[in-house]
Amino acid sequence: MIKILIVEDERPIADLLDMSLTAAGYSCDCIDNGLDAADAVEEKHYDLILLDVMLPGSDGFELMEYFAPLQIPVIFITARSSVKDRIRGLKLGADDYIVKPFEIAELLARVETVLRRCHKTDSRITAGDVTVDTQSRVVTRAGEPVQLTAKEYNLLLLFLQNKNIALFRETIYERVWENEYMGDSRTVDLHVQRLRKKLGWQEKIAAVYKVGYRLEVRE
């Protein structure tokens, strides 16, 4: 399982990151100060670090100089939004730089992108009796192959990467169809209905009133 270190001293944000990433299938540790974060990296193996800048003990930029030689991917998540700070973080070796406040769906997408770029992703994602091999793009249900269109596959992947998280229809459309959402929900609704039927997920993909859909998984 992919293991992520969250270095964030604001408890509500750390809890939100922990909950969202755990729901998406990652294993997380949370640390609220820089010195303990450096100790944790010496003691355990991590596949990714989510790093705040303004931390007690040692700030994120100082930590980045320590982490860089270890070749652990790092994403800054910080309220410091100036171009100067972004450039500094990236030049120190960070793989991405996200400014607070942020959308969870976007954060998860960026986490996945960085892990894939650094060859640290698990190629198999499972929910119940459904398994997706992201390298071969093969989907099986109870061991039997399921034929999905390209859009249905991308929709399934989006749900699996955002387990138990309500996704707005516009977010689904823009992520799966890679176009700006113009307010017509019929395309999204039709593909959700087809995916439900093919996977037997009539109950798992729940409609969220005035929002969109949520994949409900209890694991």
N, C-alpha and C positions, 0 to 999 in steps of 0.2 A: 504494500500500500504506500502511496505517495505521502511523505511526511513533511508538514509545513510548520515553520516557526513563525509565530505572530509576535512582533515586538511593538507593543502599543500600550501607552500608559493611560489612555482614556478607556475606562472599563466598559462603558456601553458599546464603543466601537469594537473593542477586542472581542466582546461577547457576540456581537453581530457577525464579525468575521469568522469566529470559531464555529458558530451555529451554521452559517451558510456553507462554509467549506466542508464541515463534517457531513452535512446533508448531501453535498455533492460527491461524497465518497472519499474525501481526504482525511488523514489523521493530523491533528493539530496540537501544538503546545503554545501557550500564551505566556509571555514575559513582559513585565511593565517597566524595566529599566535596562540601560545599555550594558552595564557591567555584568549583570546576570545573563544577558543574551550572549555575551562573549564566552562566558563559562559554559552555557548550554551547548554552544556549537562545538566546543572542545570535547564535551562528554557524549553527545549523540550525533547521529547522522541525520541531516535534513536535505530534502530535495529542493526546497525553495524557502526563502525568507521574505516575509512581508514586513517592511521596516518603516517606522515613523521617524521623522527627523528630530522633533523636539522631545527629547527623552531625559529623564534624570540619570545621573551617573556618567553617561557618555552619550553624546548626541549621535543621530543617525549617520551623519557624514563621517564622523570619526570611526564609527563602527564599519562603515562601508570600506574604508581603507584597510581595516582588519580582515573583513570577509573576502575582499577581492582575490587575494592569492589562494584562497581555499576553493575557488571556482564553484561556489554555490550560487545559483541564480538568485537575484534580489530584485524585488519590486518595492520602490518607495511608495508609501501611502501617507500623505501629509497635507496639512493646510497651507504650507508654504508654496504659493502658486507662481512666484515671479519667474520670468524666463531665466534669470541668473541662477536661481536655485535649481531649476530643472536641468540646465546645462551642467551645473556642478555635479548633480547626482549622477547624470548619465556619463559624464567624463570620469567619474570615480569608478565606473564599472557596473552601475545598475542596469538591469535589463529592461526596466520600464519605470514610469513615474506617474502615479495617479494622484490627482488633487482631490481633497475632501471638499464638499460632500460628493459621493460617488454612487452610482447605481450598482446594486449587487450583481445583476446580470452582466454588466460590462466588466466588473471586477473578475467574475468567474471566467469570462471569455479571455481576458488578458492573462490570467493565471494559466489557463489551458494553453494559450499561445506560447508563453514563455517556457512552460514545461515541454511542449512538443518541440520547440526550437532547440532546447537543450537535451533532447532525447531522454526525458525522464518520465514520460507518460506511460501509464499502464495501457496496453493495447486492448484489454477486455473490460467492458463495463457491464454490470449485471444489475437487474432489478427484478426480483421475483424469479420467474422461469424464463425471462427474456435476457439474452446475452448479445452484446454487440462487440464484434472484433473491429476496432477502428482502423487497423492496418489493412485488412482485407475487405472491409465494409460488408461483412457477412453478419446477418441478423438471424438468430435462432430463437425459437420458442419451444421449451421442453425438449431441446435437442433437435427439433425439426426446423429446416430453413424457412424463413419468411421473406417473400418477395416484396420489396418496397421500391417505390419510385425514388428518384434523387431527392425530391422535396420532402417526401415522407421520411426518408432516412435522416435528413438534416433536422427535421422537426423532432424526430425521436431523440437524436443526439442532444438537441437543445433541452428537451425535458429531462433527460438523464443527467445532464450537467447542472441542472437546477432543481434537483429533487426537493419536493415539499416547499417550493418557492412559487408564489403566484406570479405569473408572467402576463403583462399587458399584451393585448392583441397587437398593438403597434410594435412592441418589442419583438414579438414572435415574427411578425411580417418582415420587419427590417433585418432581422438576423437570418431568417431562412431564405427570403426572396432577395435580400440585399438591395432593396429599393425603398424609397421613402413611402411610409404608410399614408394613404389618401383617404382613410376613413371607411373603406368598404371591407367589412369583416367576413364576407361570404367565403373568400378564398381560404382564410385561416380556418374557419369553422368546418368547411368541407374536408380539408386535409386532416383535421383533428378527428372527425367522424370516421374517416377511412382508416386512420391509424388505430383508433380504438377497436374497430372491427377486426382488423388483421391480427392484433395482438391480444384480443380478448380483454382489453383494458377499459371497458365501458364504465367501470367504477373507479379505476385508478386515475384516469385523466379527468379531473373534476372541473366543472365550470365554476368560475369565481364571478359572482354578480358584479356587473359594471367594470370588470377588470379584464378577465381573459380565462386562462386555464392554469391548473396546477397538477403536477404529477405527484400523487400521494403514495409514498413508499414507506413502509415500516420495516426496518432492518435491525 
